[in-house]
Amino acid sequence: MAEYIVYDDLAHALENSGRPYNIEMIHKAYQLAEKAHEGQFRRSGEPYICHPLHVACLLVDLGMDSESVAGGLLHDVVEDTAVTVNEISSQFGPDVALLVDGVTKLTKLKFSSVEEQQAENLRKMLLAMSQDVRVMIIKLCDRLHNMRTGDAWPEQKRRDKAKETMEVYAPIAHRLGISSIKEELEDRSLQYLDPVGYNEIKEQLAKHRGNEFLEHVSHAIQERLKENGMENAYMKRRVKSIYGIYRKTIMQKKEFDEIYDVYAVRIILDSVAECYNALGVIHDMYHPLPNRFKDYISTPKPNMYQSLHTTVIGHEGLPFEVQIRTWEMDQVAEYGVAAHWKYKAGVQGKDKLDDRLAWVRQLLESQRDSNDVGDILRDLKGDLLPEEVFAFTPRGDVIALPTGATVIDFAYAIHSAVGNRMIGAKVNSKMVPIDHKVATGEIIEIVTGPADKGPSRDWLKIVATSEAKNKIRNWFKKERREENIQEGRAALEREMRRSLVNVPPEKWDEFMGEIARRQRMNNPDEMYAAIGYGGLQISRIMGKIKDEYTKMREAEAEAEAAKNFTVEDVSIHRTHTSDGVVVEGIDNCLVKFAKCCNPLPGDKIVGFITRGYGVSIHKQDCANAQQSMKQPENAARWVKAYWEDSASAQEPFKAALEIYAEDRDGIFGELAMALSDLRVPIYAVNARQGENDKAFMNVTVGIANTEHLNNVVAKLRKIRGVISVTR
């Protein structure tokens, strides 16, 4: 029988860590998780509780706190069991609840595509991460254990998960500086995406016997450092990750022997001064390779990584990399934000952790004005490129950008005002085109124009960072609203003509109003403006426009057919019924109201003689009724019907109202109070959250007639925050 991880293993890891964990809370979290997951098993056959236990152990290895470990144990209970976030909050406090909720996927909502669901889950997780970085660290540990046990997945799922891990989660781990998790995620993903390439490199590493070489070199260096007064020097050895070698051999077409940093020796010292002294000793012992020295101590990477790197040739003729850093730098390099977390508690104001998470806030800010769910995936992949470039302003300030960034990105990285006024750029004192891609070491001077100059719309197609896109969009949104409306409407009209969508002028406003409403916007001008400043892609709404246009054409055809249709006069006298409806030629018949259109007194109605269930009453303009009237076998069964004068005195008729409003505290209570003041009964309520802080509410109420309905709608529309009320 296979041996599975148990709580004792986690307790042992907690004890060995030497950190003061809240054992009582962690054990309580384990008991809740064990009970919630009871009877559940993973594809591998092991009890499901083994997965959260593994995640919790990984969090302990990273040095995370008690809340993180509890969150790791509970991270799947809301998604996969009956336990709710509120229950977790009441038992473990709001911090643990935030961590669990941040990792929980949006499984209850319906999405139009897998890509949309992936983007929205990612957006939710990033939002939680911007509030508390521990959310992402738990997710990374969750993904790491899933990748370790990915052999149990079907092949296609393995490849999909590996691709997502490579494109999203490994780069996030890199950006947070957690190199151990980043490298293992990449290696595990490569194993599923290209098993042949993975095994080839694994065999090459085994053949070169690098560990023996590194052991010999490390001993020689340590002895020389002691001779030079650095007796506390600590040595580490590492072999480059399989994916790191794969990128250079397969993707960059290099031979294995051409990779100079396959083997590395790490020297850990007590001070920065000793680091630079040790560099001199290394260059005295071995021959340094030209252009292979990097000083990340004076110029840290965006993820706060600091170290001195140099590549030298060993006496055996093998090149190897030497990394020199202090103990604090080594902690940050290995564990990134996780290493920093224990210092975060009690810190007031802004610190390095805030700087490291600034890119998350910039990314979310850029998404606020975008309605394209694909944007977040594209921007995330652009912002998380594993390679960065470092350029300088004329004053010597260092600006870090992702590979592929242009001088426009550089200008906006300095300040939004510099980017908005940019008219050109000089690189190393020479003018360059505005799409020039920044390279490491360049000195870039931005040439600015007048204060009201403003960016060009074409820049949105050139810039590479979400920060620059966001600042350009914001400028157009604030400064050029009228121009945006004109530009957006003109662009939309051109695309509609190209797609043969010809809306008559008299119906244009109504048609576009419906399209804007479906985009969660207040009016067509708001939609045109969003298109104009780049917040809404035309390609995303053309499908909806074509659907609406098809419906409009069908409705016109049905209306034309209805004009030529005459309901057969069955009798010359009216016969009353007991339900407030008069049906021509039928005495004392059973009457029921069709749920497809819910007719009210005041609506023009028509009756359909059903088989054994009386007469079904529809509105005359009901789409179902008009469709049936055109069918020869049903035409004779449609009869004229009228409302009695006393119809409004009968029992209230049910009417369904859709309310689109701002998602603010107390708005539902105000709606209910307004309906109560009007003495309108409420039969059913359904509410859901929309985008951009908006909400939808479907309310079924009791209405006497159409005049009564109009009064109710008018009263509801006056409530602050209500955007529209439709029947």
NUVEXGU-456297 format. One line per 3 residues: number of its first residue (from 1); their letters; for each residue x, y, z of C-alpha. Coordinates in steps of 0.02 Angstrom, whole numbers, plus 50000, padded with zeros to 5 digits. Each point is the difference from the previous one (the first is absolute). Layout:
% NUVEXGU-456297
NUM> a> X/Y/Z  ...
***
This chain:
% NUVEXGU-456297
1> mae> 50000/50000/50000  50066/50172/49952  50055/50116/50140
4> yiv> 49909/50166/50002  50046/50162/50086  49911/50023/50167
7> ydd> 49979/50144/50123  50149/49936/50102  50113/50041/49852
10> lah> 49938/50180/50002  50018/50010/50189  50179/49937/49984
13> ale> 50039/50133/49868  49926/50136/50111  50105/49944/50147
16> nsg> 50162/49988/49898  49975/50175/49927  50041/50080/50168
19> rpy> 49867/50135/49970  49862/50042/50128  49848/49931/49908
22> nie> 49822/50004/50066  49985/49810/50010  49823/50006/50072
25> mih> 49932/50099/49850  50093/49892/49873  49935/49839/50079
28> kay> 49823/50070/50003  50016/50043/49814  50060/49823/49965
31> qla> 49851/49924/50093  49877/50107/49899  50087/49956/49835
34> eka> 50006/49814/50043  49814/49997/50042  49951/50103/49846
37> heg> 50102/49893/49880  49949/49835/50080  49960/49872/49866
40> qfr> 50085/50100/49861  50147/49926/49904  50123/50070/49873
43> rsg> 50024/49923/49827  50159/49919/50066  49894/49902/50125
46> epy> 50064/50085/50157  49877/50080/50124  49967/50182/49952
49> ich> 50063/50065/50169  50177/49952/49946  50001/50145/49874
52> plh> 49966/50142/50126  50125/49918/50119  50135/50005/49865
55> vac> 49957/50183/49963  50014/50044/50185  50171/49915/50011
58> llv> 50062/50099/49850  49943/50160/50086  50095/49952/50157
61> dlg> 50156/49968/49893  49983/50178/49932  49992/50071/50176
64> mds> 49820/50061/49987  49895/50045/50153  49861/49908/50093
67> esv> 49858/50081/49900  50081/49944/49837  50019/49821/50060
70> agg> 49818/49997/50058  49948/50076/49833  50099/49865/49909
73> llh> 49908/49864/50095  49830/50080/49962  50035/50065/49824
76> dvv> 49882/49875/49913  49858/49984/50125  49894/50145/49933
79> edt> 50020/49943/49820  49975/49813/50025  49895/49980/50159
82> avt> 49850/50078/50088  50109/50112/50112  49977/50187/49967
85> vne> 50118/50148/50012  49892/50072/50140  50024/49841/50103
88> iss> 50189/50012/49978  49996/50184/50049  49902/49965/50159
91> qfg> 50116/49857/50053  50170/50064/49942  49981/50187/49974
94> pdv> 49991/50114/49846  50184/49974/49950  49983/49813/49972
97> all> 49831/50027/49915  50078/50125/49878  50139/49876/49958
100> vdg> 49878/49857/49967  49878/50108/49901  50142/50071/49895
103> vtk> 50055/49826/49944  49821/49937/49972  49947/49994/49817
106> ltk> 49839/50081/49935  49913/49833/49970  49822/50059/50030
109> lkf> 49996/50127/49857  49968/49960/49817  50129/50057/49873
112> ssv> 49989/50007/49811  50170/49915/49977  50139/49911/50092
115> eeq> 50113/50150/49965  49876/50118/50083  49988/49888/50153
118> qae> 50190/49987/50011  50018/50189/49985  49867/50038/50131
121> nlr> 50073/49874/50123  50171/50078/49973  49931/50176/50022
124> kml> 49916/49948/50164  50160/49921/50064  50108/50150/49952
127> lam> 49877/50117/50086  50013/49897/50160  50190/49993/49978
130> sqd> 50010/50190/49989  49919/50004/50174  50102/49854/50070
133> vrv> 50146/49921/49907  49978/49839/50101  49853/49956/49885
136> mii> 50119/49976/49853  50130/49906/50103  49865/49874/50053
139> klc> 49945/49985/49817  50179/49970/49943  50022/49860/50129
142> drl> 49832/49928/49947  50053/50001/49817  50171/49927/50041
145> hnm> 49927/49848/50088  49872/49977/49860  50142/50000/49872
148> rtg> 50098/49874/50105  49850/49882/49991  49949/50044/49822
151> daw> 50033/49824/49934  49824/49955/50058  49919/50129/49883
154> peq> 49943/49954/49823  50133/50048/49871  49908/50153/49931
157> krr> 49968/50069/50175  50185/49974/50042  50050/50103/49849
160> dka> 49871/50137/50034  50052/50015/50183  50184/49999/49953
163> ket> 49974/50138/49871  49903/50107/50125  50135/49970/50132
166> mev> 50139/50048/49879  49911/50158/49939  49924/50064/50163
169> yap> 50053/49920/50163  50187/49973/49971  50022/50183/49944
172> iah> 49902/50060/50153  50114/49895/50112  50148/50081/49911
175> rlg> 49928/50175/50023  49975/49964/50186  50179/49938/50008
178> iss> 49959/49821/50056  50130/49916/49891  49986/49824/50072
181> ike> 49814/49989/49956  50024/50089/49833  50133/49877/49941
184> ele> 49905/49844/50054  49838/50062/49919  50096/50027/49836
187> drs> 50084/49830/50008  49837/49908/50039  49910/50092/49859
190> lqy> 50138/49960/49875  49990/49817/50048  49819/49997/49937
193> ldp> 50019/50119/49852  50160/49926/49926  50045/49836/50088
196> vgy> 50132/49956/49868  50095/50165/50021  49984/49988/50189
199> nei> 50077/49825/50004  50140/50047/49880  50060/50140/50114
202> keq> 49982/49891/50155  50114/49871/49918  50127/50135/49952
205> lak> 50010/50061/50180  50024/49823/50065  50140/49970/49873
208> hrg> 50100/50157/50046  50013/49956/50186  49986/50183/50047
211> nef> 49979/49973/50186  50176/49929/50018  50073/50148/49904
214> leh> 49904/50126/50107  50054/49917/50162  50183/50015/49951
217> vsh> 49983/50184/49944  49902/50049/50157  50134/49930/50115
220> aiq> 50139/50093/49907  49906/50166/50005  49958/49984/50185
223> erl> 50183/49969/50044  50056/50154/49901  49866/50110/50081
226> ken> 50060/49946/50174  50177/50049/49952  49932/50174/49959
229> gme> 49912/50024/50167  49824/49939/49952  49990/49853/50119
232> nay> 49809/50002/50016  49973/49974/49813  49862/49870/49972
235> mkr> 50000/49903/49836  49850/49933/49904  49998/49906/49835
238> rvk> 49864/49991/49869  49972/49924/49828  49893/50104/49881
241> siy> 49818/49945/49987  49953/49885/49856  49883/50131/49926
244> giy> 50136/50133/50013  50115/49890/49896  49855/49954/49882
247> rkt> 49969/50183/49959  50179/50021/49943  50028/49834/49912
250> imq> 49831/49974/49915  49929/50177/49986  50163/50097/49973
253> kke> 50083/49856/49905  50157/49995/50107  50107/49847/50032
256> fde> 50008/49937/50180  50184/50049/50009  49957/50179/49948
259> iyd> 49897/50031/50158  50113/50082/50127  49888/49997/50153
262> vya> 49948/49816/50007  50105/49985/50157  50005/50134/50134
265> vri> 50086/50027/50166  49916/50117/50124  50101/50092/50131
268> ild> 49904/50071/50149  50088/50132/50105  49963/50116/50145
271> sva> 50011/50171/49913  49990/50087/49832  50183/50053/50016
274> ecy> 50052/49818/50015  49900/49960/49844  50103/50119/49893
277> nal> 50162/49938/50083  49953/49820/49960  49969/50050/49818
280> gvi> 50181/50058/49988  50061/49836/50074  49898/49897/49874
283> hdm> 50067/50100/49852  50176/49973/50067  49973/49811/50013
286> yhp> 49912/49970/49833  49993/50082/49830  49838/50103/49986
289> lpn> 49901/49995/49837  49976/50173/49921  49826/50081/50010
292> rfk> 49941/49869/50125  50007/50107/50158  49837/50067/50071
295> dyi> 49981/50109/50154  49823/49974/50068  50050/50069/50170
298> stp> 50012/50180/49942  49859/49972/49872  49875/49873/50071
301> kpn> 49877/49909/49887  49815/50051/50008  49967/49852/50116
304> myq> 50133/50073/50119  50128/49864/49958  50177/50055/50047
307> slh> 50164/49912/49965  50166/50015/49908  50014/49882/49850
310> ttv> 50159/49958/49908  50043/49856/49882  50175/49926/50005
313> igh> 50094/49855/49920  50052/49863/50122  50169/49914/49993
316> egl> 49915/49850/49917  49944/50114/49858  49818/49999/50055
319> pfe> 49912/50169/50017  49899/50030/50158  49907/50145/50078
322> vqi> 50042/50074/50169  49862/50090/50097  50053/50107/50148
325> rtw> 49872/50070/50124  49963/50034/50183  49889/49889/50110
328> emd> 49853/50120/49985  50019/50005/49810  50002/49809/49997
331> qva> 49838/49989/50098  49916/50122/49880  50071/49907/49848
334> eyg> 49938/49831/50061  49832/50046/50074  49963/50175/49933
337> vaa> 49842/50075/50075  49982/49845/50111  50166/50040/50085
340> hwk> 49945/50179/50022  49830/49956/50073  50057/49971/50179
343> yka> 50072/50177/50003  49837/50073/49934  49901/49975/50161
346> gvq> 49986/50163/50093  50083/50103/49864  49913/50167/49973
349> gkd> 50002/50101/49840  50083/49953/49836  50138/49871/49991
352> kld> 50088/49889/49872  49856/49877/49997  49884/50138/49938
355> drl> 50124/50039/49861  50008/49819/49950  49811/49989/49984
358> awv> 49982/50165/49906  49990/49908/49833  49845/49907/50060
361> rql> 49910/50162/50040  50054/50075/49832  49935/49847/49908
364> les> 49831/50006/50089  49988/50188/49971  50026/49973/49813
367> qrd> 49858/49872/50001  49875/50117/50083  49956/50089/49838
370> snd> 50011/49846/49889  49852/49888/49960  50104/49872/49905
373> vgd> 50032/49849/50113  50146/49951/49888  50091/50160/50048
376> ilr> 50046/49938/50173  50083/49843/49932  50094/50097/49865
379> dlk> 50055/50137/50121  50048/49875/50133  50109/49902/49879
382> gdl> 50078/50163/49940  50035/50064/50176  50069/49835/50061
385> lpe> 50131/49970/49866  50141/49913/50094  50134/50111/49922
388> evf> 50017/50185/50040  50100/50141/49924  50077/50143/50099
391> aft> 50020/50171/49921  50054/50167/50072  49934/50177/49999
394> prg> 50127/50139/49963  50008/50030/50190  50053/49819/50029
397> dvi> 49835/49933/50069  49970/49816/49957  49836/49953/49915
400> alp> 49958/49813/49994  49885/49941/49860  49949/49830/49928
403> tga> 50089/49941/49843  49915/50074/49846  49953/50165/50083
406> tvi> 50017/50157/49893  50060/50176/50037  49816/50047/50025
409> dfa> 49991/49873/50142  50160/50078/50068  49922/50175/49996
412> yai> 49843/49943/50093  50107/49904/50126  50080/50167/50046
415> hsa> 49834/50092/50020  49832/50009/49911  50030/50186/49962
418> vgn> 50164/49956/49911  49914/49867/49895  49852/50112/49955
421> rmi> 50116/50141/49940  50124/49887/49909  50038/50048/49819
424> gak> 50160/49898/49977  50145/49913/50085  50190/49998/49997
427> vns> 50096/49841/50037  50183/50028/50041  49979/50179/49932
430> kmv> 49927/49942/49831  49819/50022/49947  49905/49835/49981
433> pid> 49824/49957/49938  49865/49990/50134  49983/49811/49977
436> hkv> 50184/49974/50046  50016/49853/50121  50100/50038/50156
439> atg> 50161/49902/50030  50096/49981/50163  50128/50138/50031
442> eii> 49924/50131/49884  49991/50180/50059  49831/50065/49942
445> eiv> 49945/50182/49994  49816/50035/49968  49967/50154/49892
448> tgp> 49839/50087/50057  49884/50123/49917  49870/50124/50068
451> adk> 49898/49955/50154  49839/49970/49901  50084/49891/49867
454> gps> 49928/49832/50054  50038/49822/49938  49949/49921/49834
457> rdw> 49868/49863/49990  50121/49896/49897  50114/49986/50152
460> lki> 49881/49871/50074  50058/49881/49862  50184/50037/50035
463> vat> 50021/49997/50189  50038/49837/50090  49958/50035/50183
466> sea> 49827/50009/50078  50057/50154/50097  50028/50099/49839
469> knk> 49836/49938/49923  49905/50051/50155  50074/50176/50003
472> irn> 49965/50027/49814  49820/49941/50019  49975/50110/50153
475> wfk> 50061/50153/49904  49877/49972/49859  49862/49958/50122
478> ker> 50020/50163/50096  50061/50123/49869  49914/49950/49839
481> ree> 49825/49937/50044  49912/50083/49851  50139/49945/49884
484> niq> 49990/49824/50071  49813/49993/49968  50020/50056/49820
487> egr> 50149/49885/49969  49915/49851/50081  49835/50024/49908
490> aal> 50087/50023/49833  50104/49843/50026  49847/49901/50051
493> ere> 49900/50060/49849  50142/49951/49883  50006/49825/50072
496> mrr> 49810/49982/49992  49999/50051/49816  50138/49873/49967
499> slv> 49892/49867/50085  49843/50054/49901  49908/50055/50157
502> nvp> 49887/50144/49943  49896/50069/50144  49867/50128/49942
505> pek> 50033/50177/50070  49833/50003/50092  50047/49841/50095
508> wde> 50185/50040/50027  49985/50076/50175  49889/49859/50066
511> fmg> 50112/49867/49921  50161/50073/50068  49919/50029/50170
514> eia> 49969/49813/50013  50179/49959/49948  50069/50123/50128
517> rrq> 49890/49925/50136  50067/49827/49960  50175/50071/50022
520> rmn> 49950/50062/50175  50009/50181/49942  49875/50140/50035
523> npd> 49978/50063/49821  50071/49984/49823  50116/50152/50023
526> emy> 50087/49912/50144  50026/49848/49888  50065/50106/49854
529> aai> 50121/50088/50119  50066/49833/50065  50033/49945/49821
532> gyg> 50083/50167/49965  50126/49992/50143  50035/49815/49978
535> glq> 49907/49930/50150  49880/49897/49892  50048/49899/49848
538> isr> 49877/50007/49853  50036/49818/49960  49929/49954/50170
541> img> 49829/50079/49972  49974/49964/49814  49929/49827/50038
544> kik> 49869/50077/50114  49959/50135/49872  49972/49868/49865
547> dey> 49888/49899/50117  49897/50154/50045  49988/50051/49816
550> tkm> 49936/49827/49953  49867/50011/50136  49948/50173/49940
553> rea> 49979/49939/49820  49899/49849/50056  49887/50112/50108
556> eae> 49971/50115/49850  49952/49850/49892  49881/49935/50134
559> aea> 49919/50172/50021  49972/50010/49812  49922/49828/50000
562> akn> 49889/50046/50148  49931/50150/49903  49934/49883/49868
565> ftv> 49929/49877/50127  49820/50014/50059  49941/49906/50152
568> edv> 49847/49899/49952  49833/50066/50067  49927/49846/50082
571> sih> 49846/50090/50068  49921/50172/49992  49975/50013/50189
574> rth> 50123/50017/50144  49998/49873/50138  50063/50045/50173
577> tsd> 50114/49890/50105  50036/50005/50185  50184/50053/49977
580> gvv> 49975/50179/49939  50016/49949/49817  49870/49998/49862
583> veg> 50023/49863/49867  49903/50011/49837  49875/49857/49976
586> idn> 50047/49889/50147  49892/49996/50156  50064/49965/50177
589> clv> 50168/49937/49940  50154/49972/50107  50126/50141/49972
592> kfa> 50186/49995/50039  50134/50132/49970  50151/49951/49895
595> kcc> 50164/50007/50099  50100/50044/49844  49932/50178/49998
598> npl> 49899/50022/50164  49861/50114/49930  49932/50137/50112
601> pgd> 49835/50097/49993  50030/50137/49872  50105/49890/49884
604> kiv> 49922/49952/49834  49965/49813/50013  49950/49850/49896
607> gfi> 49941/49824/50050  50057/49827/49946  49880/49852/50018
610> trg> 50105/49862/50079  49959/49814/49997  49908/49969/50163
613> ygv> 50074/50144/50103  49888/50146/49954  50060/50160/49916
616> sih> 50180/50060/50019  50010/50192/50000  50152/50082/49916
619> kqd> 50050/50179/49961  49965/50038/49816  50184/50041/49971
622> can> 50061/49841/50087  50130/49917/49888  49932/49825/50037
625> aqq> 49823/50054/49955  50051/50082/49837  50104/49848/49950
628> smk> 49852/49883/50034  49878/50111/49902  50105/49972/49844
631> qpe> 49981/49811/50013  49848/49939/49899  49957/49861/50124
634> naa> 49986/50127/50144  49923/50151/49912  49818/49949/50032
637> rwv> 50031/49976/50186  50043/50185/50032  49852/50106/50059
640> kay> 49972/50180/50048  50009/50045/50185  49975/50158/50104
643> wed> 50022/50056/50179  49842/50031/50101  49981/50176/50068
646> sas> 50013/49928/50175  50157/49900/49961  50112/50108/50109
649> aqe> 49891/49962/50150  50040/49814/49990  50148/49915/50088
652> pfk> 50169/50082/49958  50084/49939/49840  50182/49943/50010
655> aal> 50126/50106/49906  50189/49968/49991  50111/50155/50010
658> eiy> 50188/50004/49964  50091/50136/50097  50177/50051/49950
661> aed> 50083/50105/50136  50162/50048/50087  50061/49866/50120
664> rdg> 49997/50104/50160  49954/49963/50180  49816/50017/50042
667> ifg> 49932/50014/49822  49896/49841/50011  49922/50058/50163
670> ela> 49950/50166/49919  49921/49906/49853  49901/49889/50119
673> mal> 49945/50152/50102  49940/50090/49843  49896/49849/49946
676> sdl> 49929/49987/50177  49951/50185/49997  49906/49967/49837
679> rvp> 49916/49848/50082  50069/49889/49863  50018/49815/50049
682> iya> 50169/49918/49963  49989/49818/49943  50181/49960/49953
685> vna> 50173/50082/50003  50161/49951/49914  50159/50107/50002
688> rqg> 50173/49980/49924  50159/50104/49993  50053/50076/49833
691> end> 50161/50080/49942  50065/50173/50044  49912/50005/50170
694> kaf> 49827/49974/49925  49862/49878/50049  49846/49919/49919
697> mnv> 49840/49962/50095  49849/49904/49933  49844/50036/50105
700> tvg> 49828/49922/49971  49864/50116/50068  49811/50011/50003
703> ian> 49931/50131/49878  49820/50055/49968  50021/50064/49821
706> teh> 50123/50085/49882  49966/50172/50075  50041/49932/50172
709> lnn> 50157/49920/49927  50058/50166/49926  49979/50085/50170
712> vva> 50102/49863/50087  50140/50009/49870  50007/50191/50012
715> klr> 50015/49991/50191  50141/49870/49992  50097/50100/49871
718> kir> 50009/50148/50121  50101/49899/50128  50182/50055/50005
721> gvi> 50111/49878/49905  49861/49921/49895  50053/50007/49817
724> svt> 49854/49914/49914  49838/49905/50039  49930/49891/49860
727> r> 49857/49876/49990
***
